[in-house]
Amino acid sequence: MKRYDLRHLKDEFEPRMKAILTEEHKAGEVAIFLFEIGDFSPIQKSADLVKECGYELLNSLKFNEVDWTIVCKK
């Protein structure tokens, strides 16, 4: 299990998340991503990105008032 904190990227986290999923993360290992949600539109975008990269979305939940957590596995 590996955790990636992308909150410092604000609403520009998607390119980094895609790079992690396609180039860095090992298949078979669970990935946990934290990012800021703002107007909630990043939630669907991140779920679509997980699917596009061939990962299974295991969980998606609100972490606190401004942050969201996505858990996925390939």
Buried (B, 14 or more C-beta within 10 A) or exposed (E): EEEBEBBEBEEEBBEBBBEBBEEEBEEEEBBBBBBBBEEEEBBEEBBEBBEEBEBEBEEBEEBEEEBBBBBBBB
